[in-house]
Amino acid sequence: MSIYRISSNIDDYLFFTIDDLDVYEKMEDFDIDGFGQKLEFKWKAPAAEFIPSDSGSTILPDITQWNDTDLIISGNARELLDNILNGLGEYYPLSGGCKDYSLFNPVTRMGNDIIDLDMTKSVYFDDGSWNRLETLVFNDKADTLAPALFTIEIDRGVNLYCSDSFKDDIEKSGMKGLKFEKI
């Protein structure tokens, strides 16, 4: 089994954005760091829209990302992915130009038991605090333990990863909007 890092394909599709002011007006206790786990604040659908990315594309994606760890899923894509995403996260509504899309917050965080800690290398700031992963290597346990969609503890949950099954379902269904980088 292969593992992939997921990112938005903003070269070929519109860029997703949420109205920050609307978020804080509707959700005073909003906490961006709460994503990647069950949200501890009450979600109220914020205004969201797609805007042209730097490439100037005007094509709507079926599925894209927000905040590097959350998926933005069209109604059609949601129907096609419900079987694989069931139990791996929470759906939240959106309003405005994206009212037909949902935010999917993945809540499965995997520990270091699926990481080859000898081969994985981190980069640190001058003060010694962690900056980012330079090299990420999964071990053999990842083949059996990793779910279809997940974040990992070693990178502080800042990236979204998936297995072959998720990537294959996206590609077989013809959904567009994501990039998959094999790790």
Secondary structure, 3 states (H helix, E strand, C coil): CCEEEEEECCCCCCEEEECHHHHHHHCCCCCHHHCCCCCCCCCCCCEEEEECCCCCCCCCCCEEEECCCEEEEEHHHHHHHHHHHCCCEEEEECEECCCCEEEEEECCEECHHHECCCCCEEEECCCCCEEEEEECCECCCHHHHCCCEEEECCCCCCCEEEEHHHHHHHHHHCCCCEEEEEC
